[in-house]
C-alpha cells in the first residue's frame, strides 16, 4: 500500500512539472514584422528550465544553432539543418546565443535566457560579425 502511494506521488510530481513547461515558437524569416531582414521572431525569449523552443522554418534557407562560445557551462549545443524545424528543451540555466549559420554575418541572431541569471561579461567576446553583435546587444538591453 505504501509502495503504491509513493509511486503515485512520484508520478504525479513528474507529470505536474511537465504540465508547467512551456513551448515557445520562433519563426525563421527573411523579413520580420518590423521590416528587418533575416531575423528570428521573436528575437528574445525569457524561459524557465525545462521549457522547449521550437524553431519553425517559415522561410527557406535558414537554420537555428547555438553560437560557438555563447551557451552556459554544461549546456548541450544544438544545430538544426537548413530548411528544417528543430525543437530543443533547455534544462541548463544561462544565456544562449542562437544563430542562423548562413545569415549570421547579416545579423540573424537571437538570445534565449533560461532561469534567473545574469548575462556573462564575456558573452559577446570573440569573433562576432558587426551586424550580429549590434542585434545581440539590442536584445540584451531588453533583459
C-alpha positions as CSV (number, residue, x, y, z in Angstrom):
1,X,0.0,0.0,0.0
2,X,2.8,2.5,1.0
3,X,4.7,1.5,-2.1
4,X,1.8,2.2,-4.4
5,X,1.1,5.5,-2.7
6,X,4.8,6.5,-3.0
7,X,4.9,5.5,-6.7
8,X,1.7,7.5,-7.3
9,X,3.0,10.6,-5.6
10,X,6.3,10.4,-7.6
11,X,4.5,10.0,-10.9
12,X,2.1,12.9,-10.1
13,X,5.1,15.1,-9.3
14,X,6.8,14.3,-12.6
15,X,3.6,14.9,-14.6
16,X,2.9,18.2,-12.8
17,X,6.4,19.5,-13.7
18,X,5.9,18.6,-17.3
19,X,2.5,20.3,-17.3
20,X,4.0,23.6,-16.4
21,X,6.8,23.5,-19.0
22,X,6.1,26.0,-21.8
23,X,6.8,25.7,-25.6
24,X,7.9,28.8,-27.4
25,X,7.6,29.1,-31.2
26,X,10.3,31.0,-33.1
27,X,9.9,31.8,-36.8
28,X,12.9,31.9,-39.0
29,X,12.2,34.7,-41.5
30,X,13.6,36.5,-44.5
31,X,11.8,39.6,-43.3
32,X,10.4,40.3,-39.9
33,X,7.2,42.2,-38.9
34,X,9.3,45.3,-38.2
35,X,10.8,45.2,-41.8
36,X,14.2,43.9,-40.6
37,X,15.7,41.3,-43.0
38,X,17.0,37.9,-41.9
39,X,15.5,37.5,-38.4
40,X,14.3,35.2,-35.8
41,X,10.9,36.3,-34.5
42,X,10.8,36.7,-31.5
43,X,14.4,37.8,-31.1
44,X,14.5,37.3,-27.3
45,X,12.9,34.7,-25.1
46,X,12.9,34.5,-21.3
47,X,12.4,30.8,-20.5
48,X,12.4,28.5,-17.5
49,X,14.5,25.4,-17.2
50,X,12.6,22.6,-19.0
51,X,10.9,24.9,-21.5
52,X,11.0,24.0,-25.1
53,X,11.9,26.2,-28.0
54,X,10.5,25.2,-31.4
55,X,12.2,26.8,-34.4
56,X,9.9,26.9,-37.4
57,X,11.3,27.1,-40.9
58,X,8.8,29.8,-42.1
59,X,11.1,30.9,-45.0
60,X,13.6,28.7,-46.8
61,X,17.4,28.9,-46.4
62,X,17.5,29.1,-42.5
63,X,18.6,27.0,-39.6
64,X,19.0,27.5,-35.8
65,X,22.0,26.6,-33.9
66,X,23.9,27.7,-30.8
67,X,26.7,30.2,-31.4
68,X,30.2,28.9,-30.5
69,X,31.1,30.1,-27.0
70,X,27.6,31.5,-26.4
71,X,26.0,28.9,-24.2
72,X,26.0,28.2,-20.5
73,X,28.7,25.9,-19.0
74,X,27.4,22.3,-19.1
75,X,24.7,23.0,-21.7
76,X,24.4,20.8,-24.8
77,X,24.8,22.8,-28.1
78,X,22.2,22.2,-30.8
79,X,22.3,22.6,-34.5
80,X,19.3,22.3,-36.9
81,X,19.5,21.5,-40.5
82,X,18.8,24.1,-43.3
83,X,15.0,24.3,-44.0
84,X,14.1,22.0,-41.1
85,X,12.3,22.7,-37.9
86,X,14.1,21.9,-34.7
87,X,12.8,21.6,-31.2
88,X,15.1,21.9,-28.2
89,X,14.3,21.6,-24.5
90,X,16.6,23.8,-22.4
91,X,17.4,22.5,-18.9
92,X,20.6,24.3,-18.1
93,X,20.2,27.9,-16.8
94,X,22.1,30.6,-18.5
95,X,22.2,32.7,-21.7
96,X,22.1,31.1,-25.1
97,X,23.2,32.9,-28.3
98,X,21.4,31.4,-31.3
99,X,22.4,32.0,-34.9
100,X,21.3,31.1,-38.4
101,X,24.6,29.9,-39.9
102,X,24.0,31.1,-43.5
103,X,22.9,34.6,-42.3
104,X,25.0,35.1,-39.2
105,X,27.0,37.9,-40.8
106,X,23.7,39.6,-41.8
107,X,22.7,39.6,-38.1
108,X,20.3,36.7,-37.9
109,X,20.6,36.0,-34.2
110,X,18.5,35.7,-31.1
111,X,19.0,35.4,-27.4
112,X,17.4,32.9,-25.0
113,X,17.8,33.4,-21.3
114,X,16.9,30.4,-19.2
115,X,16.2,31.0,-15.5
116,X,17.0,34.0,-13.3
117,X,20.6,34.6,-14.4
118,X,22.9,37.5,-15.2
119,X,24.5,37.9,-18.7
120,X,28.1,36.8,-18.6
121,X,30.6,39.6,-19.1
122,X,32.3,37.7,-21.9
123,X,29.1,36.8,-23.8
124,X,29.9,39.0,-26.8
125,X,33.7,38.4,-26.8
126,X,35.3,36.7,-29.7
127,X,34.6,36.8,-33.4
128,X,31.1,38.1,-33.7
129,X,30.1,39.8,-37.0
130,X,29.3,43.5,-36.7
131,X,25.6,43.3,-37.5
132,X,25.2,40.2,-35.3
133,X,26.9,42.0,-32.4
134,X,24.6,45.0,-32.8
135,X,21.5,42.8,-32.7
136,X,22.7,40.7,-29.7
137,X,23.5,44.0,-27.9
138,X,20.0,45.3,-28.6
139,X,18.4,42.1,-27.4
140,X,20.3,42.1,-24.2
141,X,19.3,45.7,-23.5
142,X,15.7,44.5,-23.1
143,X,16.8,42.0,-20.4
